[in-house]
């Protein structure tokens, strides 16, 4: 039976996640752990969890920016995007242990109603939080990371605390990454996984909205446009490749 499951990497990945108790939620309550350093496109995630850039005062950081972002998936599921890195003056400071497993939430529609809600451990000192980019893509075998980005999608004008419609690009286990702009000029990277369980083909789905509806539909673009943005590209490469290695893929060499 184990051999049968091992032949299906996606099933194996979900099984491993379902029996692993995430510990980073507790860790985030007490501070920030150092994790592998993001390099360029030839970077291979260091599974030994070597030290990298760290934040000198994690308590003050966590009291003033969202510690995570809730993802409300209508009609019934809720997921979480975890603060995984902070981009400051061109530097990448990771804020969670990348060895910890993330359990994917469920997406069931090609045109999915969802809402992002920032969660603070204390009162926020930052005004006007803004999502500058949402990147969504499938965790599957590609010839290289550039090919993965071509298949992935990026979205702009993403709201907080407001239901919108996401044009979901794929099925199966996928990543979701938010880049959030803070008022002090830093950027937070919030990352999580979802499992697309759409029951129909996308070509068979037709979106029909009430003309009086105020719902915003996010328009997708190819995520390969993030390549000129070195910090965003590098942190996306590190986080996504880390999960791809857990699935047994090696195309991020």
LUMVO-86665 format. One line per field, with one value per atom (N, C-alpha, C): residue number from 1; x, y, z. Coordinates in nm, 3 decimals, always signed. Each point is the difference from the previous one (the first is absolute). Example, Ala and Ser with C-alpha at 12.3 -4.5 7.8 and 13.67 -1.06 7.14 Angstrom:
2
seq <- c(1,1,1,2,2,2)
X <- c(+1.319,-0.089,+0.090,-0.035,+0.082,-0.077)
Y <- c(-0.569,+0.119,+0.120,+0.105,+0.119,+0.109)
Z <- c(+0.780,+0.000,+0.000,-0.072,+0.006,+0.073)
END
This chain:
253
seq <- c(1,1,1,2,2,2,3,3,3,4,4,4,5,5,5,6,6,6,7,7,7,8,8,8,9,9,9,10,10,10,11,11,11,12,12,12,13,13,13,14,14,14,15,15,15,16,16,16,17,17,17,18,18,18,19,19,19,20,20,20,21,21,21,22,22,22,23,23,23,24,24,24,25,25,25,26,26,26,27,27,27,28,28,28,29,29,29,30,30,30,31,31,31,32,32,32,33,33,33,34,34,34,35,35,35,36,36,36,37,37,37,38,38,38,39,39,39,40,40,40,41,41,41,42,42,42,43,43,43,44,44,44,45,45,45,46,46,46,47,47,47,48,48,48,49,49,49,50,50,50,51,51,51,52,52,52,53,53,53,54,54,54,55,55,55,56,56,56,57,57,57,58,58,58,59,59,59,60,60,60,61,61,61,62,62,62,63,63,63,64,64,64,65,65,65,66,66,66,67,67,67,68,68,68,69,69,69,70,70,70,71,71,71,72,72,72,73,73,73,74,74,74,75,75,75,76,76,76,77,77,77,78,78,78,79,79,79,80,80,80,81,81,81,82,82,82,83,83,83,84,84,84,85,85,85,86,86,86,87,87,87,88,88,88,89,89,89,90,90,90,91,91,91,92,92,92,93,93,93,94,94,94,95,95,95,96,96,96,97,97,97,98,98,98,99,99,99,100,100,100,101,101,101,102,102,102,103,103,103,104,104,104,105,105,105,106,106,106,107,107,107,108,108,108,109,109,109,110,110,110,111,111,111,112,112,112,113,113,113,114,114,114,115,115,115,116,116,116,117,117,117,118,118,118,119,119,119,120,120,120,121,121,121,122,122,122,123,123,123,124,124,124,125,125,125,126,126,126,127,127,127,128,128,128,129,129,129,130,130,130,131,131,131,132,132,132,133,133,133,134,134,134,135,135,135,136,136,136,137,137,137,138,138,138,139,139,139,140,140,140,141,141,141,142,142,142,143,143,143,144,144,144,145,145,145,146,146,146,147,147,147,148,148,148,149,149,149,150,150,150,151,151,151,152,152,152,153,153,153,154,154,154,155,155,155,156,156,156,157,157,157,158,158,158,159,159,159,160,160,160,161,161,161,162,162,162,163,163,163,164,164,164,165,165,165,166,166,166,167,167,167,168,168,168,169,169,169,170,170,170,171,171,171,172,172,172,173,173,173,174,174,174,175,175,175,176,176,176,177,177,177,178,178,178,179,179,179,180,180,180,181,181,181,182,182,182,183,183,183,184,184,184,185,185,185,186,186,186,187,187,187,188,188,188,189,189,189,190,190,190,191,191,191,192,192,192,193,193,193,194,194,194,195,195,195,196,196,196,197,197,197,198,198,198,199,199,199,200,200,200,201,201,201,202,202,202,203,203,203,204,204,204,205,205,205,206,206,206,207,207,207,208,208,208,209,209,209,210,210,210,211,211,211,212,212,212,213,213,213,214,214,214,215,215,215,216,216,216,217,217,217,218,218,218,219,219,219,220,220,220,221,221,221,222,222,222,223,223,223,224,224,224,225,225,225,226,226,226,227,227,227,228,228,228,229,229,229,230,230,230,231,231,231,232,232,232,233,233,233,234,234,234,235,235,235,236,236,236,237,237,237,238,238,238,239,239,239,240,240,240,241,241,241,242,242,242,243,243,243,244,244,244,245,245,245,246,246,246,247,247,247,248,248,248,249,249,249,250,250,250,251,251,251,252,252,252,253,253,253)
X <- c(+0.082,-0.082,+0.086,+0.110,+0.088,+0.062,+0.041,+0.060,-0.098,-0.126,-0.101,-0.009,-0.007,-0.010,+0.126,+0.114,+0.125,+0.010,-0.074,+0.002,-0.074,-0.079,-0.075,+0.054,+0.084,+0.068,-0.098,-0.107,-0.095,-0.067,-0.044,-0.064,+0.096,+0.125,+0.098,+0.022,+0.007,+0.020,-0.113,-0.124,-0.115,-0.006,+0.037,+0.001,+0.102,+0.119,+0.104,-0.045,-0.068,-0.047,-0.106,-0.088,-0.112,+0.043,+0.120,+0.045,+0.111,+0.033,+0.105,-0.064,+0.032,-0.056,+0.084,-0.055,+0.079,+0.041,+0.128,+0.048,+0.036,+0.001,+0.047,-0.098,-0.131,-0.096,+0.042,+0.043,+0.048,+0.128,+0.088,+0.126,-0.023,-0.097,-0.026,-0.055,-0.055,-0.052,+0.112,+0.120,+0.111,+0.115,+0.001,+0.109,+0.011,+0.110,+0.022,+0.122,-0.011,+0.114,+0.073,+0.130,+0.080,-0.010,+0.002,-0.018,+0.096,-0.002,+0.099,+0.000,+0.115,+0.015,-0.047,-0.072,-0.046,+0.114,+0.026,+0.102,-0.066,+0.074,-0.056,-0.066,-0.012,-0.077,+0.067,+0.129,+0.069,+0.000,-0.079,-0.002,-0.072,+0.064,-0.063,-0.031,-0.126,-0.032,+0.085,+0.050,+0.086,-0.088,-0.017,-0.088,+0.058,+0.127,+0.060,-0.033,-0.073,-0.051,+0.112,+0.096,+0.107,-0.052,+0.080,-0.041,+0.005,-0.086,+0.002,-0.034,-0.038,-0.036,-0.114,+0.009,-0.104,-0.041,-0.113,-0.053,+0.039,+0.058,+0.060,-0.103,-0.122,-0.101,-0.131,-0.010,-0.120,-0.127,+0.010,-0.120,-0.065,+0.084,-0.057,-0.056,+0.064,-0.051,-0.136,-0.013,-0.125,-0.112,+0.032,-0.105,-0.053,+0.068,-0.038,-0.039,+0.026,-0.040,-0.079,-0.078,-0.078,+0.091,-0.029,+0.076,-0.040,-0.122,-0.045,-0.123,-0.043,-0.117,-0.097,-0.122,-0.104,-0.056,-0.023,-0.060,-0.137,-0.104,-0.136,-0.041,-0.025,-0.039,-0.148,-0.083,-0.142,-0.026,-0.088,-0.098,+0.042,+0.112,+0.015,+0.142,+0.102,+0.135,+0.073,+0.100,+0.086,+0.144,+0.089,+0.141,+0.082,+0.132,+0.091,+0.121,+0.040,+0.127,+0.090,+0.117,+0.085,+0.110,+0.028,+0.111,+0.128,+0.060,+0.115,+0.128,-0.010,+0.120,-0.038,+0.099,-0.014,+0.109,-0.039,+0.094,+0.026,+0.126,+0.034,+0.130,-0.006,+0.118,+0.073,-0.075,+0.058,+0.043,-0.005,+0.036,-0.123,+0.021,-0.107,+0.026,-0.092,+0.008,-0.114,+0.033,-0.102,-0.050,-0.128,-0.064,-0.065,+0.019,-0.049,+0.094,-0.011,+0.082,-0.057,+0.076,-0.052,-0.010,+0.055,-0.015,-0.140,-0.072,-0.134,-0.096,-0.091,-0.097,-0.117,-0.051,-0.119,-0.115,-0.113,-0.115,-0.085,-0.029,-0.074,-0.149,-0.054,-0.144,-0.061,-0.133,-0.069,-0.061,+0.021,-0.064,-0.084,-0.127,-0.091,-0.055,+0.026,-0.056,+0.111,-0.023,+0.095,-0.007,-0.118,-0.018,-0.042,+0.101,-0.020,-0.024,-0.111,-0.023,+0.093,+0.075,+0.089,+0.022,+0.058,+0.029,+0.127,+0.086,+0.121,-0.021,+0.030,-0.016,+0.131,+0.066,+0.124,-0.028,+0.086,-0.013,+0.122,-0.025,+0.107,+0.003,+0.122,+0.011,-0.029,+0.032,-0.032,-0.057,-0.027,-0.056,+0.100,-0.049,+0.087,+0.046,+0.130,+0.055,+0.015,-0.038,+0.013,-0.136,-0.003,-0.123,+0.009,-0.116,-0.007,+0.082,-0.022,+0.061,-0.048,+0.091,-0.035,+0.061,-0.080,+0.052,+0.047,+0.132,+0.053,-0.003,+0.008,+0.001,-0.056,-0.075,-0.043,+0.050,+0.080,+0.055,-0.056,-0.053,-0.063,+0.055,+0.039,+0.052,-0.002,+0.005,-0.008,+0.137,+0.004,+0.122,+0.006,+0.066,+0.011,+0.133,+0.032,+0.131,+0.010,+0.103,+0.029,+0.148,+0.037,+0.141,+0.085,-0.060,+0.073,-0.096,+0.053,-0.086,-0.063,+0.070,-0.056,-0.126,+0.000,-0.119,-0.116,+0.031,-0.105,-0.062,+0.084,-0.054,-0.086,+0.035,-0.081,-0.141,-0.012,-0.131,-0.073,+0.075,-0.060,-0.063,-0.076,-0.070,+0.026,+0.002,+0.014,-0.121,-0.043,-0.118,+0.036,-0.061,+0.018,-0.134,+0.006,-0.122,-0.081,+0.069,-0.065,-0.042,-0.126,-0.045,+0.019,+0.005,-0.012,-0.145,-0.046,-0.129,-0.117,+0.011,-0.105,-0.005,-0.119,-0.015,+0.022,+0.076,+0.027,-0.004,+0.013,+0.000,+0.140,+0.058,+0.132,-0.017,+0.058,+0.006,+0.112,-0.037,+0.098,+0.063,+0.134,+0.064,+0.011,-0.016,+0.032,-0.068,+0.008,-0.042,+0.121,-0.028,+0.102,+0.076,+0.106,+0.073,+0.074,-0.024,+0.054,+0.042,+0.079,+0.043,-0.075,-0.009,-0.060,+0.091,+0.046,+0.096,-0.052,-0.004,-0.038,+0.121,+0.022,+0.096,-0.078,+0.021,-0.075,+0.094,-0.039,+0.079,-0.036,+0.103,-0.019,+0.031,-0.055,+0.014,+0.142,+0.086,+0.139,+0.090,-0.058,+0.077,+0.040,-0.010,+0.030,-0.115,+0.027,-0.102,-0.004,-0.119,-0.017,-0.042,+0.058,-0.034,-0.079,-0.124,-0.090,-0.024,+0.017,+0.006,-0.079,-0.068,-0.073,-0.028,-0.065,-0.033,-0.151,-0.049,-0.139,-0.006,-0.110,-0.023,-0.123,+0.019,-0.112,-0.080,-0.125,-0.086,-0.120,+0.023,-0.109,-0.049,-0.132,-0.058,-0.027,+0.015,-0.024,+0.125,+0.002,+0.106,-0.026,+0.106,-0.018,-0.072,+0.025,-0.065,-0.151,-0.047,-0.144,-0.065,+0.080,-0.051,-0.013,-0.116,-0.026,-0.044,+0.074,-0.030,-0.110,-0.106,-0.111,-0.026,+0.017,-0.021,-0.124,-0.067,-0.108,+0.059,-0.058,+0.054,+0.014,-0.078,+0.005,+0.099,+0.068,+0.094,+0.121,+0.045,+0.119,+0.126,-0.012,+0.116,+0.107,+0.124,+0.114,+0.054,+0.028,+0.063,+0.146,+0.090,+0.143,+0.045,+0.063,+0.046,+0.141,+0.019,+0.132,+0.096,+0.130,+0.107,+0.105,+0.088,+0.106,+0.095,+0.035,+0.085,+0.145,+0.037,+0.140,+0.040,-0.097,+0.033,+0.067,+0.004,+0.068,+0.152,+0.050,+0.144,+0.086,-0.039,+0.083,+0.001,-0.099,-0.005,+0.078,+0.129,+0.088,-0.043,-0.033,-0.040,-0.124,-0.103,-0.122,+0.026,+0.078,+0.033,+0.076,+0.100,+0.083,-0.078,-0.085,-0.074,-0.105,-0.062,-0.094,+0.072,+0.117,+0.080,+0.031,+0.042,+0.038,-0.119,-0.111,-0.116,-0.061,-0.015,-0.062,+0.092,+0.129,+0.092,+0.011,-0.012,+0.004,-0.114,-0.120,-0.113,+0.013,+0.058,+0.021,+0.096,+0.103,+0.092,-0.070,-0.093,-0.076,-0.084,-0.039,-0.076,+0.090,+0.131,+0.093,+0.047,-0.038,+0.044,+0.135,+0.081,+0.135,+0.028,-0.103,+0.023,+0.049,+0.005,+0.046,+0.150,+0.075,+0.144,+0.059)
Y <- c(-0.121,+0.121,+0.126,+0.001,+0.115,+0.025,-0.110,+0.018,+0.063,-0.035,+0.057,+0.150,+0.040,+0.142,+0.074,-0.062,+0.066,+0.029,-0.073,+0.025,+0.126,+0.049,+0.123,+0.106,+0.089,+0.096,+0.094,+0.034,+0.093,-0.065,-0.126,-0.068,-0.017,-0.033,-0.018,+0.130,+0.110,+0.129,+0.034,-0.022,+0.030,-0.091,-0.128,-0.092,+0.044,+0.039,+0.045,+0.122,+0.092,+0.120,-0.031,-0.095,-0.030,-0.066,-0.064,-0.068,+0.076,+0.119,+0.081,+0.115,+0.019,+0.108,+0.125,+0.105,+0.122,+0.060,+0.037,+0.059,+0.147,+0.049,+0.136,+0.102,-0.038,+0.094,+0.036,-0.103,+0.026,+0.081,-0.031,+0.072,+0.146,+0.030,+0.139,+0.080,-0.068,+0.070,+0.053,-0.055,+0.036,+0.066,-0.001,+0.066,-0.047,+0.036,-0.030,-0.088,-0.107,-0.090,+0.033,-0.018,+0.024,-0.119,+0.026,-0.105,+0.020,-0.089,+0.009,+0.132,+0.041,+0.125,-0.015,+0.101,-0.002,+0.046,-0.079,+0.037,+0.018,-0.022,+0.020,-0.125,-0.007,-0.108,-0.136,-0.002,-0.128,-0.047,+0.067,-0.032,-0.131,-0.085,-0.123,+0.015,-0.013,+0.018,-0.087,+0.059,-0.070,-0.068,-0.131,-0.073,-0.015,+0.040,+0.000,+0.128,+0.090,+0.119,+0.088,+0.034,+0.088,+0.139,+0.076,+0.133,+0.098,+0.102,+0.106,+0.129,+0.102,+0.128,-0.016,+0.072,-0.007,+0.141,+0.010,+0.128,+0.024,+0.118,+0.025,+0.010,+0.045,+0.019,-0.062,-0.134,-0.066,+0.038,+0.028,+0.034,+0.127,+0.101,+0.125,-0.020,-0.087,-0.027,-0.066,-0.102,-0.073,+0.080,+0.103,+0.081,+0.103,+0.020,+0.110,-0.042,-0.126,-0.047,-0.129,-0.039,-0.125,-0.120,-0.081,-0.123,-0.107,+0.007,-0.087,+0.063,-0.058,+0.050,-0.115,+0.018,-0.101,+0.009,-0.117,-0.009,-0.065,+0.076,-0.053,-0.048,-0.131,-0.061,-0.036,+0.070,-0.031,-0.126,-0.090,+0.026,-0.038,-0.077,-0.051,-0.011,+0.008,-0.028,+0.129,-0.015,+0.111,-0.048,+0.080,-0.033,+0.110,-0.018,+0.097,+0.018,+0.126,+0.034,+0.053,-0.063,+0.029,+0.098,+0.092,+0.092,-0.082,+0.002,-0.085,+0.077,+0.127,+0.081,+0.147,+0.083,+0.145,+0.052,+0.079,+0.062,+0.143,+0.030,+0.132,+0.047,+0.111,+0.059,-0.101,-0.081,-0.098,-0.130,-0.008,-0.122,-0.085,-0.132,-0.095,-0.059,+0.021,-0.057,-0.100,-0.128,-0.102,-0.002,-0.032,+0.012,-0.129,-0.107,-0.129,-0.110,-0.115,-0.115,-0.069,-0.003,-0.057,-0.152,-0.064,-0.144,-0.037,+0.096,-0.029,-0.020,-0.094,-0.032,+0.097,+0.034,+0.082,-0.088,+0.007,-0.080,+0.082,-0.051,+0.078,+0.012,+0.119,+0.017,-0.037,-0.008,-0.053,+0.112,-0.008,+0.088,-0.088,+0.035,-0.091,+0.058,+0.129,+0.063,+0.061,+0.006,+0.068,+0.150,+0.052,+0.141,+0.004,+0.014,-0.025,+0.130,+0.003,+0.110,-0.016,+0.106,-0.007,+0.139,+0.000,+0.126,-0.016,+0.102,+0.002,+0.090,-0.053,+0.076,-0.003,+0.115,+0.000,-0.020,-0.078,-0.028,+0.053,+0.077,+0.060,-0.062,-0.020,-0.047,+0.112,+0.123,+0.118,+0.104,+0.118,+0.106,+0.042,+0.017,+0.037,+0.145,+0.023,+0.135,+0.045,-0.085,+0.031,+0.036,+0.111,+0.040,-0.033,-0.018,-0.016,-0.118,-0.117,-0.121,-0.019,-0.041,-0.014,-0.127,-0.080,-0.118,+0.042,-0.009,+0.041,-0.112,-0.127,-0.112,-0.125,-0.077,-0.134,-0.094,-0.101,-0.096,-0.138,-0.069,-0.130,-0.095,-0.120,-0.095,-0.142,-0.095,-0.141,-0.056,-0.087,-0.071,-0.128,+0.005,-0.117,+0.000,-0.109,-0.018,+0.083,+0.087,+0.079,-0.019,+0.041,-0.006,+0.097,+0.111,+0.099,+0.096,+0.081,+0.092,+0.104,+0.042,+0.096,-0.056,-0.130,-0.063,+0.000,-0.022,+0.003,+0.139,+0.104,+0.136,+0.034,-0.052,+0.026,-0.055,-0.114,-0.061,+0.062,+0.060,+0.064,+0.134,+0.059,+0.125,+0.101,+0.128,+0.109,+0.093,+0.057,+0.086,+0.129,+0.110,+0.131,+0.050,+0.112,+0.063,-0.098,-0.073,-0.098,+0.069,-0.011,+0.072,-0.081,+0.070,-0.058,+0.016,-0.097,+0.009,+0.024,-0.056,+0.017,-0.124,-0.055,-0.120,+0.036,-0.085,+0.020,-0.136,+0.000,-0.123,-0.023,-0.115,-0.035,-0.096,+0.035,-0.088,-0.101,-0.119,-0.099,-0.068,-0.008,-0.050,-0.151,-0.074,-0.143,-0.079,-0.133,-0.093,-0.043,-0.089,-0.072,+0.092,-0.055,+0.072,+0.118,+0.118,+0.124,+0.094,+0.100,+0.099,+0.131,+0.078,+0.133,+0.092,+0.107,+0.091,+0.143,+0.071,+0.140,+0.086,+0.106,+0.103,+0.119,+0.034,+0.107,+0.116,+0.119,+0.121,+0.059,+0.029,+0.065,+0.150,+0.079,+0.145,+0.047,-0.082,+0.041,-0.036,-0.055,-0.034,-0.145,-0.076,-0.143,-0.075,-0.125,-0.084,-0.135,-0.047,-0.130,-0.103,-0.120,-0.109,-0.103,-0.021,-0.094,-0.117,-0.121,-0.116,-0.116,-0.073,-0.120,-0.088,-0.113,-0.097,-0.021,-0.029,-0.042,-0.122,-0.072,-0.117,+0.028,+0.012,+0.027,-0.126,-0.001,-0.117,+0.033,+0.075,+0.032,-0.129,-0.016,-0.123,+0.003,+0.116,+0.011,+0.055,-0.008,+0.064,+0.150,+0.079,+0.145,+0.046,-0.069,+0.038,-0.017,-0.081,-0.024,+0.099,+0.085,+0.093,+0.139,+0.060,+0.134,+0.088,+0.109,+0.091,+0.096,+0.001,+0.093,+0.078,+0.131,+0.086,+0.086,+0.027,+0.097,+0.134,+0.066,+0.130,+0.101,-0.017,+0.093,-0.045,-0.112,-0.052,+0.093,+0.017,+0.082,-0.084,-0.131,-0.087,+0.030,+0.005,+0.023,-0.134,-0.009,-0.118,+0.035,-0.076,+0.025,-0.058,+0.083,-0.041,-0.059,-0.123,-0.064,+0.041,+0.001,+0.018,-0.107,-0.025,-0.099,+0.049,-0.090,+0.037,+0.014,-0.028,+0.018,+0.147,+0.090,+0.142,+0.039,-0.090,+0.032,-0.014,-0.058,-0.026,+0.126,+0.114,+0.120,+0.052,-0.037,+0.042,-0.101,+0.026,-0.101,-0.049,+0.087,-0.053,-0.088,+0.044,-0.080,-0.131,+0.004,-0.122,-0.097,+0.050,-0.087,-0.064,+0.077,-0.056,-0.099,+0.028,-0.095,-0.129,+0.014,-0.116,-0.087,+0.063,-0.075,-0.074,+0.070,-0.062,-0.110,+0.026,-0.099,-0.121,+0.025,-0.112,-0.086,+0.062,-0.076,-0.102,+0.041,-0.095,-0.099,+0.041,-0.093,-0.112,+0.034,-0.104,-0.098,+0.049,-0.090,-0.097,+0.041,-0.088,-0.095,+0.021,-0.088,+0.052,+0.126,+0.057,+0.069,+0.001,+0.056,+0.103,+0.057,+0.091,+0.137,+0.026,+0.129,+0.006,-0.101,+0.002,+0.119)
Z <- c(+0.000,+0.000,+0.000,+0.081,+0.004,-0.136,-0.070,-0.132,-0.097,+0.009,-0.090,+0.022,+0.129,+0.028,-0.043,+0.014,-0.033,-0.149,-0.080,-0.144,-0.036,+0.090,-0.025,+0.094,-0.055,+0.086,+0.068,-0.070,+0.060,+0.120,-0.014,+0.112,+0.116,-0.031,+0.105,+0.075,-0.076,+0.063,+0.095,-0.044,+0.085,+0.121,-0.018,+0.113,+0.104,-0.048,+0.092,+0.077,-0.070,+0.067,+0.104,-0.032,+0.090,+0.129,-0.001,+0.122,+0.070,-0.053,+0.062,+0.074,+0.125,+0.079,-0.018,-0.059,-0.020,+0.133,+0.012,+0.123,-0.015,-0.124,-0.016,+0.053,+0.018,+0.057,+0.141,+0.077,+0.135,-0.002,-0.096,-0.007,-0.030,-0.084,-0.038,+0.116,+0.101,+0.116,+0.089,-0.015,+0.087,-0.073,-0.131,-0.071,-0.141,-0.064,-0.141,-0.012,-0.075,-0.019,-0.128,+0.000,-0.120,-0.092,-0.134,-0.098,-0.115,-0.103,-0.106,-0.073,-0.047,-0.071,-0.144,-0.047,-0.139,-0.089,-0.104,-0.097,-0.135,-0.108,-0.132,-0.053,-0.134,-0.061,+0.012,+0.038,+0.018,+0.144,+0.084,+0.142,+0.026,+0.080,+0.047,+0.148,+0.043,+0.141,+0.090,+0.106,+0.095,+0.103,-0.014,+0.090,+0.139,+0.020,+0.133,+0.076,-0.064,+0.067,+0.053,-0.086,+0.040,+0.033,+0.075,+0.044,-0.116,+0.005,-0.100,+0.069,-0.079,+0.060,+0.099,+0.111,+0.102,+0.039,+0.070,+0.041,+0.144,+0.029,+0.131,+0.111,-0.030,+0.105,-0.043,+0.006,-0.052,+0.075,+0.130,+0.076,-0.053,-0.031,-0.051,-0.140,-0.081,-0.135,+0.008,+0.084,+0.006,+0.063,+0.074,+0.059,-0.097,-0.114,-0.087,-0.141,-0.039,-0.131,+0.016,-0.101,+0.013,+0.020,+0.101,+0.021,-0.101,-0.052,-0.108,-0.065,-0.109,-0.073,-0.019,+0.046,-0.020,-0.141,-0.059,-0.134,+0.016,-0.018,+0.007,-0.139,-0.010,-0.127,+0.008,-0.077,+0.003,-0.084,+0.046,+0.105,+0.141,+0.020,+0.136,+0.052,-0.082,+0.050,+0.037,+0.086,+0.040,+0.001,-0.057,-0.002,+0.063,-0.001,+0.060,-0.090,-0.019,-0.061,+0.111,+0.017,+0.113,-0.037,+0.093,-0.021,-0.012,-0.118,-0.028,-0.022,-0.037,-0.022,+0.003,+0.030,-0.009,-0.091,-0.099,-0.092,+0.048,+0.030,+0.055,-0.063,-0.071,-0.064,-0.090,-0.069,-0.091,+0.065,+0.133,+0.072,+0.027,+0.007,+0.030,+0.138,+0.092,+0.134,+0.017,+0.008,+0.017,+0.144,+0.015,+0.130,+0.049,-0.072,+0.048,-0.044,+0.063,-0.032,-0.124,-0.108,-0.124,+0.005,+0.103,+0.015,+0.050,+0.059,+0.048,-0.116,+0.017,-0.106,+0.004,-0.118,-0.013,-0.049,+0.068,-0.042,-0.096,-0.120,-0.099,+0.033,-0.026,+0.009,-0.135,-0.005,-0.118,-0.084,-0.130,-0.097,-0.092,-0.020,-0.070,-0.131,-0.027,-0.119,-0.085,-0.132,-0.088,+0.020,+0.027,+0.033,+0.146,+0.087,+0.142,+0.077,+0.076,+0.092,+0.119,+0.034,+0.115,+0.058,+0.120,+0.069,+0.082,-0.002,+0.081,+0.121,+0.118,+0.124,+0.078,+0.022,+0.078,+0.148,+0.065,+0.143,+0.074,+0.105,+0.078,+0.139,+0.053,+0.137,+0.098,-0.041,+0.080,-0.094,+0.052,-0.082,-0.107,-0.121,-0.111,+0.013,-0.024,-0.009,-0.144,-0.094,-0.142,-0.058,-0.070,-0.068,-0.148,-0.059,-0.146,-0.051,+0.059,-0.055,-0.143,-0.087,-0.141,-0.055,-0.072,-0.068,-0.138,-0.021,-0.131,-0.101,+0.047,-0.095,+0.067,-0.077,+0.037,-0.109,+0.039,-0.094,+0.033,-0.101,+0.018,-0.106,+0.040,-0.097,+0.052,-0.090,+0.034,+0.035,+0.102,+0.035,-0.081,-0.115,-0.084,-0.071,-0.065,-0.062,-0.128,-0.005,-0.119,-0.034,-0.121,-0.039,+0.081,+0.042,+0.077,+0.066,+0.093,+0.074,-0.091,-0.104,-0.094,-0.066,-0.028,-0.060,+0.099,+0.127,+0.102,+0.007,-0.004,+0.007,-0.121,-0.117,-0.119,+0.016,+0.071,+0.022,+0.118,+0.093,+0.117,-0.041,+0.092,-0.029,+0.112,-0.041,+0.095,-0.014,+0.112,+0.004,+0.073,-0.044,+0.065,+0.052,+0.073,+0.053,+0.085,+0.086,+0.086,+0.130,+0.040,+0.119,+0.128,+0.113,+0.132,+0.048,+0.078,+0.070,-0.096,-0.118,-0.101,-0.088,-0.018,-0.083,-0.147,-0.069,-0.142,-0.070,-0.131,-0.078,-0.056,+0.032,-0.052,-0.116,-0.114,-0.117,+0.026,+0.051,+0.043,-0.121,-0.008,-0.122,-0.011,+0.109,-0.008,+0.111,-0.014,+0.103,+0.084,+0.097,+0.075,+0.096,+0.061,+0.103,-0.062,+0.052,-0.057,+0.111,-0.036,+0.099,-0.022,+0.106,-0.005,+0.081,-0.064,+0.062,-0.013,+0.112,+0.003,+0.034,-0.077,+0.038,+0.051,+0.128,+0.066,+0.027,-0.043,+0.023,+0.136,+0.081,+0.128,-0.014,+0.090,-0.013,+0.025,+0.060,+0.022,-0.118,-0.108,-0.119,-0.010,+0.110,-0.005,-0.066,-0.039,-0.061,+0.073,+0.028,+0.062,-0.104,+0.010,-0.090,+0.079,-0.040,+0.067,-0.096,+0.050,-0.089,+0.060,-0.088,+0.042,-0.120,+0.027,-0.104,-0.006,-0.119,-0.015,-0.090,+0.008,-0.085,-0.084,-0.132,-0.090,-0.030,+0.043,-0.019,-0.088,-0.106,-0.092,-0.069,-0.009,-0.051,-0.150,-0.061,-0.145,-0.068,-0.132,-0.076,-0.006,-0.002,-0.001,-0.125,-0.112,-0.125,+0.005,+0.096,+0.014,+0.097,+0.059,+0.101,-0.060,+0.017,-0.051,+0.115,+0.021,+0.110,-0.042,+0.078,-0.025,+0.129,-0.008,+0.115,-0.021,+0.110,-0.003,-0.041,-0.097,-0.044,+0.113,+0.105,+0.113,+0.107,-0.023,+0.099,+0.012,+0.124,+0.026,+0.017,-0.022,+0.017,-0.104,+0.048,-0.089,-0.049,-0.132,-0.058,-0.026,+0.062,-0.019,-0.133,-0.081,-0.131,+0.009,-0.049,+0.011,-0.111,+0.035,-0.097,+0.027,-0.096,+0.021,+0.109,+0.092,+0.112,-0.038,-0.125,-0.038,+0.001,+0.015,+0.006,+0.132,+0.098,+0.126,-0.012,-0.108,-0.010,+0.013,-0.058,+0.019,+0.144,+0.080,+0.140,+0.083,+0.020,+0.058,+0.138,+0.096,+0.132,-0.006,-0.075,-0.009,-0.073,-0.107,-0.073,+0.091,+0.073,+0.082,+0.113,+0.065,+0.112,-0.050,-0.116,-0.060,-0.037,-0.061,-0.038,+0.122,+0.108,+0.120,+0.060,+0.019,+0.065,-0.086,-0.130,-0.088,-0.018,-0.023,-0.020,+0.126,+0.117,+0.124,+0.003,-0.042,-0.003,-0.115,-0.112,-0.110,+0.040,+0.076,+0.047,+0.092,+0.080,+0.087,-0.081,-0.121,-0.088,-0.078,+0.008,-0.069,-0.134,-0.036,-0.127,+0.019,-0.106,+0.010,-0.108,-0.059,-0.111,+0.046,+0.129,+0.048,+0.019,-0.043,+0.012,-0.075)
END
